[in-house]
Amino acid sequence: MAGAMDLSEEQFRQCKLDHLLKEERRLERGKDLGEQVKKILGELGAGYRLTSVTWNSNTLSRRLEIETPQGPQNLVLSWELVDDALDSRTRSELQRLRNMVLFGLGRQELIVRH
C-alpha cells in the first residue's frame, strides 16, 4: 500500500498514525459535545434524549439526533461553534451552544437574550 502511494513504509505508518489520532480526537470531541448537549436537554425535562452525534467531514459540522416529544429532530452545528464552546468553556460560549440547541428544537422561548 505504501508503495502505491509513493511513500516509504515509515512515512505510511506515520500518516496512518496521524489519521488514527485525528479520528480519536474527533470521537472524543463528539463525546464531549454529547455531554454538554445532554445537560441542555436535561433542562427540558422528560421526552428529550440525545441519540447520536456524528461528524460530517464534507460540511465540517456535527449533526445531533435528538428524540423529542414531537418526534426525532436533527440539528446541525458548525465546527466553529462547537470548538469555541468546548475549548473555552466560558459562560458566553456555552450559552451560545445552548441557544443554538434550543433554537433547533423550536424552544426559542427559553433562549437567553443579552
MODELLER restraints for C-alpha pairs under 7 A, 6 or more apart:
rsr = mdl.restraints
at = mdl.atoms
rsr.add(forms.Gaussian(group=physical.xy_distance, feature=features.Distance(at['CA:2:A'], at['CA:8:A']), mean=6.13, stdev=0.5))
rsr.add(forms.Gaussian(group=physical.xy_distance, feature=features.Distance(at['CA:2:A'], at['CA:9:A']), mean=5.82, stdev=0.5))
rsr.add(forms.Gaussian(group=physical.xy_distance, feature=features.Distance(at['CA:2:A'], at['CA:12:A']), mean=5.54, stdev=0.5))
rsr.add(forms.Gaussian(group=physical.xy_distance, feature=features.Distance(at['CA:30:A'], at['CA:53:A']), mean=6.09, stdev=0.5))
rsr.add(forms.Gaussian(group=physical.xy_distance, feature=features.Distance(at['CA:34:A'], at['CA:53:A']), mean=6.58, stdev=0.5))
rsr.add(forms.Gaussian(group=physical.xy_distance, feature=features.Distance(at['CA:38:A'], at['CA:50:A']), mean=6.49, stdev=0.5))
rsr.add(forms.Gaussian(group=physical.xy_distance, feature=features.Distance(at['CA:40:A'], at['CA:98:A']), mean=6.29, stdev=0.5))
rsr.add(forms.Gaussian(group=physical.xy_distance, feature=features.Distance(at['CA:41:A'], at['CA:48:A']), mean=5.89, stdev=0.5))
rsr.add(forms.Gaussian(group=physical.xy_distance, feature=features.Distance(at['CA:41:A'], at['CA:49:A']), mean=6.82, stdev=0.5))
rsr.add(forms.Gaussian(group=physical.xy_distance, feature=features.Distance(at['CA:47:A'], at['CA:68:A']), mean=5.35, stdev=0.5))
rsr.add(forms.Gaussian(group=physical.xy_distance, feature=features.Distance(at['CA:47:A'], at['CA:69:A']), mean=5.12, stdev=0.5))
rsr.add(forms.Gaussian(group=physical.xy_distance, feature=features.Distance(at['CA:48:A'], at['CA:66:A']), mean=6.75, stdev=0.5))
rsr.add(forms.Gaussian(group=physical.xy_distance, feature=features.Distance(at['CA:48:A'], at['CA:67:A']), mean=5.43, stdev=0.5))
rsr.add(forms.Gaussian(group=physical.xy_distance, feature=features.Distance(at['CA:48:A'], at['CA:68:A']), mean=4.58, stdev=0.5))
rsr.add(forms.Gaussian(group=physical.xy_distance, feature=features.Distance(at['CA:48:A'], at['CA:69:A']), mean=6.78, stdev=0.5))
rsr.add(forms.Gaussian(group=physical.xy_distance, feature=features.Distance(at['CA:49:A'], at['CA:66:A']), mean=5.51, stdev=0.5))
rsr.add(forms.Gaussian(group=physical.xy_distance, feature=features.Distance(at['CA:49:A'], at['CA:67:A']), mean=5.03, stdev=0.5))
rsr.add(forms.Gaussian(group=physical.xy_distance, feature=features.Distance(at['CA:49:A'], at['CA:68:A']), mean=6.75, stdev=0.5))
rsr.add(forms.Gaussian(group=physical.xy_distance, feature=features.Distance(at['CA:50:A'], at['CA:65:A']), mean=6.07, stdev=0.5))
rsr.add(forms.Gaussian(group=physical.xy_distance, feature=features.Distance(at['CA:50:A'], at['CA:66:A']), mean=4.44, stdev=0.5))
rsr.add(forms.Gaussian(group=physical.xy_distance, feature=features.Distance(at['CA:50:A'], at['CA:67:A']), mean=6.33, stdev=0.5))
rsr.add(forms.Gaussian(group=physical.xy_distance, feature=features.Distance(at['CA:51:A'], at['CA:65:A']), mean=5.43, stdev=0.5))
rsr.add(forms.Gaussian(group=physical.xy_distance, feature=features.Distance(at['CA:51:A'], at['CA:66:A']), mean=5.53, stdev=0.5))
rsr.add(forms.Gaussian(group=physical.xy_distance, feature=features.Distance(at['CA:51:A'], at['CA:67:A']), mean=6.80, stdev=0.5))
rsr.add(forms.Gaussian(group=physical.xy_distance, feature=features.Distance(at['CA:52:A'], at['CA:64:A']), mean=5.80, stdev=0.5))
rsr.add(forms.Gaussian(group=physical.xy_distance, feature=features.Distance(at['CA:52:A'], at['CA:65:A']), mean=5.14, stdev=0.5))
rsr.add(forms.Gaussian(group=physical.xy_distance, feature=features.Distance(at['CA:53:A'], at['CA:62:A']), mean=6.62, stdev=0.5))
rsr.add(forms.Gaussian(group=physical.xy_distance, feature=features.Distance(at['CA:53:A'], at['CA:63:A']), mean=5.68, stdev=0.5))
rsr.add(forms.Gaussian(group=physical.xy_distance, feature=features.Distance(at['CA:53:A'], at['CA:64:A']), mean=4.73, stdev=0.5))
rsr.add(forms.Gaussian(group=physical.xy_distance, feature=features.Distance(at['CA:53:A'], at['CA:65:A']), mean=6.55, stdev=0.5))
rsr.add(forms.Gaussian(group=physical.xy_distance, feature=features.Distance(at['CA:54:A'], at['CA:62:A']), mean=5.54, stdev=0.5))
rsr.add(forms.Gaussian(group=physical.xy_distance, feature=features.Distance(at['CA:54:A'], at['CA:63:A']), mean=5.20, stdev=0.5))
rsr.add(forms.Gaussian(group=physical.xy_distance, feature=features.Distance(at['CA:54:A'], at['CA:64:A']), mean=6.68, stdev=0.5))
rsr.add(forms.Gaussian(group=physical.xy_distance, feature=features.Distance(at['CA:55:A'], at['CA:61:A']), mean=6.01, stdev=0.5))
rsr.add(forms.Gaussian(group=physical.xy_distance, feature=features.Distance(at['CA:55:A'], at['CA:62:A']), mean=4.68, stdev=0.5))
rsr.add(forms.Gaussian(group=physical.xy_distance, feature=features.Distance(at['CA:55:A'], at['CA:63:A']), mean=6.44, stdev=0.5))
rsr.add(forms.Gaussian(group=physical.xy_distance, feature=features.Distance(at['CA:56:A'], at['CA:62:A']), mean=6.13, stdev=0.5))
rsr.add(forms.Gaussian(group=physical.xy_distance, feature=features.Distance(at['CA:60:A'], at['CA:78:A']), mean=6.65, stdev=0.5))
rsr.add(forms.Gaussian(group=physical.xy_distance, feature=features.Distance(at['CA:60:A'], at['CA:79:A']), mean=5.86, stdev=0.5))
rsr.add(forms.Gaussian(group=physical.xy_distance, feature=features.Distance(at['CA:61:A'], at['CA:76:A']), mean=6.50, stdev=0.5))
rsr.add(forms.Gaussian(group=physical.xy_distance, feature=features.Distance(at['CA:61:A'], at['CA:77:A']), mean=5.57, stdev=0.5))
rsr.add(forms.Gaussian(group=physical.xy_distance, feature=features.Distance(at['CA:61:A'], at['CA:78:A']), mean=4.51, stdev=0.5))
rsr.add(forms.Gaussian(group=physical.xy_distance, feature=features.Distance(at['CA:61:A'], at['CA:79:A']), mean=5.00, stdev=0.5))
rsr.add(forms.Gaussian(group=physical.xy_distance, feature=features.Distance(at['CA:62:A'], at['CA:76:A']), mean=5.67, stdev=0.5))
rsr.add(forms.Gaussian(group=physical.xy_distance, feature=features.Distance(at['CA:62:A'], at['CA:77:A']), mean=5.22, stdev=0.5))
rsr.add(forms.Gaussian(group=physical.xy_distance, feature=features.Distance(at['CA:62:A'], at['CA:78:A']), mean=6.42, stdev=0.5))
rsr.add(forms.Gaussian(group=physical.xy_distance, feature=features.Distance(at['CA:62:A'], at['CA:79:A']), mean=6.70, stdev=0.5))
rsr.add(forms.Gaussian(group=physical.xy_distance, feature=features.Distance(at['CA:63:A'], at['CA:74:A']), mean=6.64, stdev=0.5))
rsr.add(forms.Gaussian(group=physical.xy_distance, feature=features.Distance(at['CA:63:A'], at['CA:75:A']), mean=5.56, stdev=0.5))
rsr.add(forms.Gaussian(group=physical.xy_distance, feature=features.Distance(at['CA:63:A'], at['CA:76:A']), mean=4.48, stdev=0.5))
rsr.add(forms.Gaussian(group=physical.xy_distance, feature=features.Distance(at['CA:63:A'], at['CA:77:A']), mean=6.39, stdev=0.5))
rsr.add(forms.Gaussian(group=physical.xy_distance, feature=features.Distance(at['CA:64:A'], at['CA:74:A']), mean=5.57, stdev=0.5))
rsr.add(forms.Gaussian(group=physical.xy_distance, feature=features.Distance(at['CA:64:A'], at['CA:75:A']), mean=5.04, stdev=0.5))
rsr.add(forms.Gaussian(group=physical.xy_distance, feature=features.Distance(at['CA:64:A'], at['CA:76:A']), mean=6.34, stdev=0.5))
rsr.add(forms.Gaussian(group=physical.xy_distance, feature=features.Distance(at['CA:65:A'], at['CA:72:A']), mean=6.95, stdev=0.5))
rsr.add(forms.Gaussian(group=physical.xy_distance, feature=features.Distance(at['CA:65:A'], at['CA:73:A']), mean=5.83, stdev=0.5))
rsr.add(forms.Gaussian(group=physical.xy_distance, feature=features.Distance(at['CA:65:A'], at['CA:74:A']), mean=4.70, stdev=0.5))
rsr.add(forms.Gaussian(group=physical.xy_distance, feature=features.Distance(at['CA:65:A'], at['CA:75:A']), mean=6.61, stdev=0.5))
rsr.add(forms.Gaussian(group=physical.xy_distance, feature=features.Distance(at['CA:66:A'], at['CA:72:A']), mean=5.66, stdev=0.5))
rsr.add(forms.Gaussian(group=physical.xy_distance, feature=features.Distance(at['CA:66:A'], at['CA:73:A']), mean=5.18, stdev=0.5))
rsr.add(forms.Gaussian(group=physical.xy_distance, feature=features.Distance(at['CA:66:A'], at['CA:74:A']), mean=6.34, stdev=0.5))
rsr.add(forms.Gaussian(group=physical.xy_distance, feature=features.Distance(at['CA:67:A'], at['CA:73:A']), mean=6.28, stdev=0.5))
rsr.add(forms.Gaussian(group=physical.xy_distance, feature=features.Distance(at['CA:75:A'], at['CA:104:A']), mean=5.93, stdev=0.5))
rsr.add(forms.Gaussian(group=physical.xy_distance, feature=features.Distance(at['CA:81:A'], at['CA:97:A']), mean=6.86, stdev=0.5))
rsr.add(forms.Gaussian(group=physical.xy_distance, feature=features.Distance(at['CA:84:A'], at['CA:93:A']), mean=6.37, stdev=0.5))
rsr.add(forms.Gaussian(group=physical.xy_distance, feature=features.Distance(at['CA:85:A'], at['CA:93:A']), mean=4.76, stdev=0.5))
rsr.add(forms.Gaussian(group=physical.xy_distance, feature=features.Distance(at['CA:85:A'], at['CA:94:A']), mean=5.15, stdev=0.5))
rsr.add(forms.Gaussian(group=physical.xy_distance, feature=features.Distance(at['CA:85:A'], at['CA:97:A']), mean=6.59, stdev=0.5))
rsr.add(forms.Gaussian(group=physical.xy_distance, feature=features.Distance(at['CA:99:A'], at['CA:111:A']), mean=5.37, stdev=0.5))
rsr.add(forms.Gaussian(group=physical.xy_distance, feature=features.Distance(at['CA:102:A'], at['CA:108:A']), mean=6.12, stdev=0.5))
rsr.add(forms.Gaussian(group=physical.xy_distance, feature=features.Distance(at['CA:102:A'], at['CA:111:A']), mean=6.72, stdev=0.5))
